[in-house]
């Protein structure tokens, strides 16, 4: 995926890796403690950068710093990019200004920008001061864009060509800049104003004649991203077109960077994690579970719990308001949990499906009538099945009267239909007004549906059993 990391690994072969297949964390520590730094440096160069990052993750802080001082500069930067942000912050602040600057100089610009975005301003200022002018310019350029936008996650290391260049000249430029580029599979063709006019794949360059002109072989129908495009939309674009890299342009269609698939994988993981947390009524967190303090976990969870608890008080008030009626038909009380749970589950099913469809851009707000009609039909079928099964159970096992059984089953059917409508429409409404649809997920919808199910239950009972 990322050619630069492969190149930084020295184009390691399977055979060279196999010779160190038993070389891991314990062997690294053994050489480190014995002071055999030359042998250690030689050994780790045969390992995969991601594996090294895994090995040192649980080491002591002093050992981690020593290893980073031993690693070759370009390899240290690659290993560094695989580490989680907290460990990156520790390492970069533990090294000397010169060593830290060297690592940042050897990082891809998007990785460096992400690191700087998580660091205190005074530390960022000191680190940037020790980087090269080109690195400083690239980081400052990326930090101008809003967080979670295409501009903030793009990299400025790419291969750009001119229309009037020959294939021979283009290949020479790739050889010159390729090691410092995020990818060389796709090259971007610009005019004299740096406007993106086309793309050309490396394979076409290799298969073309040296004297062929880039403008004659390039692909002119370019799909690009805008610098201010939200990262979720970026991920959707990659999913739609199945590209491994896409160019990012500004308002004047000038090429300012590219986004590669490894960045999109990170986006999808981040967005999915955020949606799962919101759907579970937890405030999103950017820290791994085991590295989140108890107090931080408390702060993330308590707001939603308080909101849901307060909203759930309405359920209690509804039951209280019908207390006298329930005293005449105490048996009705026994079916309250079943009706509430079934309605909540039905609403949760609908919301989960709609939230997924909205996230994948399969559903638009303009489709709300189609969605509503589909969910109503589905709800009627589900509700009838549940009601018929429950009616038989009430008469044969619970031995309740036929009027009570009718009240429970009619309520069940109605509650499922209402729950499906609420569960499908609320996420779409949230999307329309600019909220995250995941907010309208199971806990929130369950609370609403619980109250509605009780209101329906007692209204049906009032009509059919003459309660007042």
C-alpha positions as CSV (number, residue, x, y, z in Angstrom):
1,X,0.0,0.0,0.0
2,X,2.6,2.5,1.1
3,X,5.6,2.3,-1.2
4,X,7.7,4.6,0.8
5,X,7.6,2.3,3.9
6,X,8.6,-0.6,1.6
7,X,11.5,1.4,0.4
8,X,12.5,2.4,3.9
9,X,12.5,-1.2,4.8
10,X,15.2,-1.6,2.2
11,X,13.1,-3.7,-0.1
12,X,13.5,-6.6,2.5
13,X,12.9,-10.0,1.0
14,X,11.1,-12.9,2.5
15,X,14.4,-14.8,2.8
16,X,16.0,-12.0,4.8
17,X,13.0,-11.8,7.1
18,X,12.9,-15.5,7.6
19,X,16.4,-15.5,9.0
20,X,15.1,-13.4,11.8
21,X,11.7,-15.0,12.2
22,X,12.5,-15.9,15.8
23,X,13.9,-12.4,16.6
24,X,11.4,-10.5,18.7
25,X,10.9,-8.4,21.7
26,X,13.0,-10.5,24.1
27,X,15.9,-10.7,21.7
28,X,15.8,-6.9,21.2
29,X,15.9,-6.4,25.0
30,X,18.7,-8.9,25.4
31,X,21.0,-7.1,22.9
32,X,20.0,-3.7,24.3
33,X,20.8,-4.7,27.9
34,X,24.1,-6.2,26.8
35,X,25.0,-3.0,25.0
36,X,25.5,-4.8,21.7
37,X,24.1,-1.8,19.8
38,X,25.7,-2.5,16.5
39,X,24.3,-6.0,16.3
40,X,20.9,-4.7,17.5
41,X,20.9,-2.0,14.8
42,X,21.8,-4.6,12.1
43,X,19.1,-7.1,13.4
44,X,16.2,-4.6,13.6
45,X,16.8,-3.4,10.0
46,X,15.7,-6.9,8.9
47,X,12.4,-6.6,10.7
48,X,9.2,-5.0,9.6
49,X,8.6,-1.5,10.9
50,X,5.1,-2.3,12.2
51,X,6.5,-5.3,14.1
52,X,9.1,-3.2,15.7
53,X,6.5,-0.7,16.8
54,X,4.5,-3.6,18.4
55,X,7.6,-4.9,20.2
56,X,8.6,-1.6,21.8
57,X,5.1,-0.6,22.8
58,X,5.3,-2.4,26.2
59,X,8.9,-1.6,26.9
60,X,10.2,0.7,29.6
61,X,10.4,4.4,28.6
62,X,14.2,4.4,28.8
63,X,14.5,1.4,26.6
64,X,12.2,2.9,24.0
65,X,14.3,6.1,23.8
66,X,17.5,4.0,23.4
67,X,16.1,2.0,20.6
68,X,15.0,5.1,18.7
69,X,18.5,6.5,19.0
70,X,19.9,3.2,17.6
71,X,17.5,3.0,14.6
72,X,18.5,4.5,11.3
73,X,16.9,7.9,10.8
74,X,14.5,6.9,8.0
75,X,13.5,3.7,9.7
76,X,12.9,5.5,13.0
77,X,10.5,7.8,11.3
78,X,8.6,4.8,9.7
79,X,8.4,2.9,13.1
80,X,7.3,6.1,14.8
81,X,4.4,6.4,12.4
82,X,3.0,3.0,13.5
83,X,2.9,3.9,17.2
84,X,-0.2,5.3,19.0
85,X,-0.3,9.0,19.5
86,X,0.5,8.9,23.3
87,X,3.7,6.9,22.8
88,X,4.6,9.2,19.9
89,X,4.3,12.2,22.2
90,X,6.5,10.6,24.8
91,X,9.2,9.6,22.3
92,X,9.3,12.9,20.5
93,X,9.6,14.9,23.7
94,X,12.2,12.6,25.2
95,X,14.6,12.9,22.3
96,X,16.9,15.8,21.8
97,X,15.6,18.6,19.6
98,X,17.9,17.6,16.8
99,X,16.8,13.9,16.9
100,X,13.2,14.8,17.2
101,X,13.5,17.2,14.2
102,X,15.2,14.4,12.2
103,X,12.3,12.0,12.8
104,X,9.7,14.6,11.8
105,X,11.7,15.4,8.7
106,X,11.6,11.8,7.7
107,X,7.8,11.4,8.4
108,X,5.1,11.7,5.8
109,X,3.6,15.2,6.1
110,X,0.2,14.0,7.0
111,X,1.5,11.8,9.8
112,X,3.6,14.8,11.1
113,X,0.6,17.1,11.0
114,X,-1.5,14.6,13.0
115,X,1.2,14.4,15.6
116,X,1.5,18.2,15.8
117,X,-2.3,18.5,16.2
118,X,-2.1,16.5,19.4
119,X,0.8,18.3,21.0
120,X,0.8,21.4,23.2
121,X,1.5,24.6,21.3
122,X,4.8,25.3,23.1
123,X,6.1,21.8,22.2
124,X,4.9,22.2,18.6
125,X,6.7,25.5,18.3
126,X,10.0,24.0,19.5
127,X,9.7,20.9,17.3
128,X,8.9,22.8,14.1
129,X,11.8,25.1,14.8
130,X,14.2,22.1,14.5
131,X,12.8,20.7,11.3
132,X,13.9,21.5,7.7
133,X,12.3,24.5,5.9
134,X,10.4,22.2,3.6
135,X,9.0,20.1,6.4
136,X,8.1,23.3,8.3
137,X,6.3,24.6,5.3
138,X,4.4,21.4,4.7
139,X,3.2,21.1,8.3
140,X,2.1,24.7,8.5
141,X,0.3,24.3,5.2
142,X,-1.7,21.3,6.5
143,X,-2.5,22.8,9.8
144,X,-4.4,25.6,8.1
145,X,-7.3,23.3,7.3
146,X,-10.2,22.4,9.6
147,X,-9.8,19.2,11.6
148,X,-11.3,16.1,9.9
149,X,-11.3,17.8,6.5
150,X,-9.5,16.4,3.4
151,X,-6.9,19.2,3.6
152,X,-6.0,18.2,7.2
153,X,-5.3,14.5,6.4
154,X,-3.7,14.8,2.9
155,X,0.0,14.5,2.3
156,X,2.0,16.9,0.1
157,X,4.5,14.2,-1.0
158,X,3.4,13.2,-4.5
159,X,4.8,13.1,-8.0
160,X,3.7,15.9,-10.3
161,X,4.4,16.1,-14.0
162,X,3.9,18.6,-16.9
163,X,1.9,18.0,-20.0
164,X,4.8,18.7,-22.3
165,X,7.2,16.3,-20.6
166,X,8.3,13.2,-22.4
167,X,7.9,9.7,-20.8
168,X,11.7,9.6,-20.4
169,X,11.7,12.9,-18.5
170,X,8.8,11.7,-16.3
171,X,10.5,8.5,-15.3
172,X,13.7,10.5,-14.5
173,X,11.6,12.7,-12.2
174,X,10.0,9.7,-10.5
175,X,13.5,8.3,-9.8
176,X,14.5,11.6,-8.3
177,X,11.5,12.2,-6.1
178,X,10.0,8.7,-5.6
179,X,11.7,7.8,-2.3
180,X,10.2,10.9,-0.7
181,X,6.7,10.4,-2.1
182,X,3.7,8.7,-0.5
183,X,3.1,6.8,-3.7
184,X,4.4,6.6,-7.2
185,X,1.7,4.4,-8.7
186,X,-0.2,7.5,-9.9
187,X,1.4,10.7,-11.1
188,X,-0.5,14.0,-11.4
189,X,-0.2,16.2,-14.4
190,X,-0.4,20.0,-13.9
191,X,-0.4,23.0,-16.2
192,X,1.7,26.1,-15.7
193,X,-0.8,27.4,-13.0
194,X,-0.6,24.1,-11.1
195,X,-4.1,23.3,-12.1
196,X,-4.8,19.5,-12.2
197,X,-5.4,18.5,-15.8
198,X,-4.8,14.7,-15.7
199,X,-3.3,11.7,-14.2
200,X,-1.0,9.0,-15.6
201,X,-0.3,5.6,-14.0
202,X,3.2,4.3,-13.6
203,X,2.4,1.2,-15.7
204,X,1.5,3.4,-18.7
205,X,4.8,5.2,-18.4
206,X,6.7,2.0,-18.3
207,X,4.8,0.6,-21.3
208,X,5.0,3.8,-23.4
209,X,7.9,4.9,-25.7
210,X,10.5,7.2,-24.1
211,X,9.7,10.0,-26.6
212,X,5.9,9.9,-26.0
213,X,4.5,13.1,-24.5
214,X,2.6,13.0,-21.2
215,X,-0.3,15.1,-22.5
216,X,-1.0,12.4,-25.1
217,X,-1.1,9.4,-22.8
218,X,-2.6,10.9,-19.6
219,X,-6.1,10.3,-18.3
220,X,-8.0,13.6,-18.4
221,X,-11.2,12.7,-16.6
222,X,-9.9,13.2,-13.1
223,X,-11.9,12.6,-9.9
224,X,-10.6,14.8,-7.2
225,X,-11.4,15.8,-3.6
226,X,-11.8,19.4,-2.2
227,X,-9.6,20.6,0.7
228,X,-12.7,21.3,2.8
229,X,-14.5,18.0,2.1
230,X,-15.4,16.2,5.3
231,X,-13.3,13.0,6.0
232,X,-16.5,10.9,6.0
233,X,-17.2,12.1,2.4
234,X,-13.6,11.3,1.5
235,X,-14.1,7.7,2.7
236,X,-17.3,7.4,0.6
237,X,-15.5,8.7,-2.5
238,X,-12.8,6.1,-2.1
239,X,-15.4,3.4,-1.5
240,X,-17.3,4.5,-4.7
241,X,-14.3,4.7,-7.1
242,X,-12.1,2.1,-5.5
243,X,-8.9,4.2,-5.9
244,X,-5.8,3.7,-3.9
245,X,-5.0,7.4,-4.0
246,X,-7.0,10.6,-4.9
247,X,-5.8,14.1,-5.5
248,X,-6.9,17.1,-3.3
249,X,-7.5,20.4,-5.0
250,X,-8.4,23.9,-3.8
251,X,-11.1,26.3,-5.0
252,X,-9.2,27.0,-8.2
253,X,-8.6,23.3,-9.0
254,X,-4.9,23.6,-8.1
255,X,-3.4,20.4,-6.8
256,X,-2.4,20.8,-3.1
257,X,-2.0,17.2,-1.9
258,X,-3.2,13.6,-2.2
259,X,-4.9,11.2,0.1
260,X,-4.0,7.5,0.0
261,X,-5.8,4.4,1.1
262,X,-3.9,3.9,4.3
263,X,-5.3,7.3,5.4
264,X,-8.8,6.2,4.5
265,X,-8.5,3.0,6.6
266,X,-7.7,5.2,9.6
267,X,-10.7,7.5,8.8
268,X,-13.1,4.5,8.5
269,X,-11.8,3.1,11.8
270,X,-12.1,6.5,13.5
271,X,-15.6,7.1,12.2
272,X,-16.9,3.6,12.9
273,X,-15.6,3.8,16.5
274,X,-17.2,7.1,17.0
275,X,-20.6,5.9,15.7
276,X,-20.4,2.8,17.8
277,X,-19.7,4.8,20.9
278,X,-22.5,7.3,20.2
279,X,-24.9,4.5,19.4
280,X,-24.1,3.0,22.8
281,X,-24.7,6.3,24.5
282,X,-21.0,7.1,25.2
283,X,-19.3,10.3,24.3
284,X,-16.6,9.6,21.7
285,X,-13.0,9.1,22.9
286,X,-9.8,9.0,20.9
287,X,-7.9,6.9,23.5
288,X,-7.7,3.1,23.6
289,X,-9.9,1.5,26.3
290,X,-7.0,0.4,28.6
291,X,-5.4,3.8,28.3
292,X,-8.5,5.7,29.3
293,X,-8.6,6.6,33.0
294,X,-11.6,5.7,35.1
295,X,-12.4,9.4,35.5
296,X,-12.2,10.0,31.8
297,X,-14.5,7.0,31.2
298,X,-16.9,8.5,33.8
299,X,-17.0,11.9,32.0
300,X,-17.7,10.2,28.7
301,X,-20.6,8.1,30.0
302,X,-22.4,10.2,32.7
303,X,-23.9,12.9,30.4
304,X,-25.8,10.3,28.4
305,X,-26.9,8.4,31.4
306,X,-28.2,11.5,33.1
307,X,-30.1,12.5,29.9
308,X,-31.6,9.0,29.5
309,X,-32.5,8.8,33.2
310,X,-34.3,12.1,33.1
311,X,-36.1,11.2,29.9
312,X,-37.1,7.8,31.5
313,X,-38.9,9.6,34.3
314,X,-41.7,10.3,31.8
315,X,-42.3,6.5,31.7
316,X,-42.8,6.5,35.4
317,X,-45.2,9.4,35.3
318,X,-47.3,7.6,32.6
319,X,-47.6,4.5,34.8
320,X,-48.4,6.7,37.8
321,X,-51.2,8.5,35.9
322,X,-52.9,5.2,35.2
323,X,-52.3,3.7,38.6
324,X,-56.0,3.7,39.5
325,X,-57.0,2.0,36.3
326,X,-54.3,-0.6,36.7
327,X,-55.6,-1.5,40.2
328,X,-58.8,-2.8,38.5
329,X,-56.8,-5.0,36.0
330,X,-53.6,-5.8,37.9
331,X,-52.8,-8.4,35.3
332,X,-52.0,-5.7,32.8
333,X,-49.0,-4.7,34.8
334,X,-47.3,-8.0,34.0
335,X,-47.1,-7.3,30.3
336,X,-45.6,-3.8,30.6
337,X,-41.9,-5.0,30.4
338,X,-42.6,-7.2,27.4
339,X,-44.4,-4.4,25.5
340,X,-41.7,-1.8,26.3
341,X,-38.8,-4.2,25.4
342,X,-40.4,-5.3,22.1
343,X,-41.1,-1.8,21.0
344,X,-37.6,-0.7,22.0
345,X,-36.0,-3.6,20.1
346,X,-38.1,-2.9,17.0
347,X,-37.1,0.8,17.1
348,X,-33.5,-0.2,17.6
349,X,-33.5,-2.5,14.6
350,X,-34.9,0.2,12.3
351,X,-32.5,2.9,13.6
352,X,-29.4,0.7,13.1
353,X,-30.4,-0.1,9.5
354,X,-31.1,3.5,8.7
355,X,-28.0,4.8,10.4
356,X,-25.9,2.3,8.4
357,X,-27.6,3.4,5.1
358,X,-27.0,7.0,5.9
359,X,-23.4,6.4,6.7
360,X,-22.8,4.5,3.4
361,X,-24.7,7.2,1.5
362,X,-27.3,4.5,0.4
363,X,-30.1,6.6,1.8
364,X,-30.8,10.3,1.3
365,X,-33.3,12.5,3.2
366,X,-35.3,12.8,0.0
367,X,-36.0,9.0,0.3
368,X,-37.9,9.5,3.6
369,X,-41.3,8.6,2.0
370,X,-39.9,5.4,0.5
371,X,-38.2,4.5,3.8
372,X,-41.4,5.2,5.8
373,X,-43.6,3.1,3.5
374,X,-41.1,0.2,3.6
375,X,-40.8,0.3,7.4
376,X,-44.5,0.5,7.9
377,X,-45.0,-2.6,5.8
378,X,-42.2,-4.4,7.5
379,X,-43.6,-3.4,10.9
380,X,-47.1,-4.6,10.1
381,X,-45.7,-8.0,9.1
382,X,-43.5,-8.3,12.2
383,X,-46.2,-6.9,14.5
384,X,-48.8,-9.3,13.2
385,X,-46.5,-12.3,13.7
386,X,-45.6,-11.2,17.2
387,X,-49.2,-10.5,18.1
388,X,-50.5,-13.8,16.8
389,X,-47.8,-15.8,18.7
390,X,-48.4,-13.7,21.8
391,X,-52.2,-14.2,21.6
392,X,-51.8,-17.9,21.6
393,X,-49.4,-17.7,24.6
394,X,-51.7,-15.5,26.6
395,X,-54.6,-17.8,26.2
396,X,-52.9,-21.2,26.5
397,X,-50.1,-20.5,29.0
398,X,-50.9,-17.3,30.9
399,X,-54.7,-18.1,31.0
400,X,-55.8,-14.5,30.7
401,X,-59.2,-13.4,29.5
402,X,-59.8,-12.8,25.8
403,X,-60.3,-9.1,26.2
404,X,-57.0,-8.7,28.0
405,X,-55.3,-10.8,25.4
406,X,-56.7,-8.5,22.7
407,X,-55.5,-5.4,24.5
408,X,-52.0,-6.7,24.8
409,X,-51.8,-7.9,21.2
410,X,-53.3,-4.8,19.7
411,X,-50.9,-2.8,21.7
412,X,-48.0,-5.0,20.6
413,X,-48.9,-4.6,16.9
414,X,-49.3,-0.8,17.2
415,X,-46.2,-0.4,19.3
416,X,-44.0,-2.2,16.8
417,X,-45.4,-0.1,13.9
418,X,-44.8,3.2,15.9
419,X,-41.4,2.0,17.0
420,X,-40.3,1.3,13.4
421,X,-41.5,4.7,12.2
422,X,-39.7,6.5,15.0
423,X,-36.6,4.4,14.6
424,X,-36.3,5.1,10.9
425,X,-37.4,8.7,10.8
426,X,-35.4,10.2,13.7
427,X,-31.9,9.4,12.3
428,X,-33.0,10.8,8.9
429,X,-34.2,14.0,10.6
430,X,-30.9,14.2,12.6
431,X,-29.0,14.0,9.3
432,X,-31.1,16.7,7.7
433,X,-30.5,19.2,10.5
434,X,-26.7,18.5,10.6
435,X,-26.5,16.1,13.6
436,X,-24.8,12.8,13.6
437,X,-27.5,10.1,12.9
438,X,-25.9,7.8,15.4
439,X,-27.2,10.1,18.2
440,X,-30.6,8.8,17.4
441,X,-29.6,5.3,18.2
442,X,-30.9,2.5,20.4
443,X,-30.7,4.1,23.9
444,X,-32.4,7.3,22.8
445,X,-35.0,5.7,20.6
446,X,-35.8,3.0,23.2
447,X,-36.6,5.7,25.8
448,X,-39.0,7.4,23.4
449,X,-40.6,4.2,22.3
450,X,-41.0,3.0,25.9
451,X,-43.1,6.1,26.7
452,X,-45.1,5.8,23.4
453,X,-45.8,2.0,24.1
454,X,-47.2,2.8,27.5
455,X,-49.4,5.5,26.2
456,X,-50.7,3.2,23.5
457,X,-51.2,0.4,26.0
458,X,-53.2,2.4,28.5
459,X,-55.3,4.1,25.7
460,X,-56.2,0.7,24.2
461,X,-57.0,-0.7,27.6
462,X,-59.2,2.3,28.4
463,X,-61.2,1.9,25.2
464,X,-61.5,-1.9,25.3
465,X,-61.8,-2.6,29.0
466,X,-63.6,0.6,30.0
467,X,-60.9,1.8,32.3
468,X,-60.9,5.4,33.4
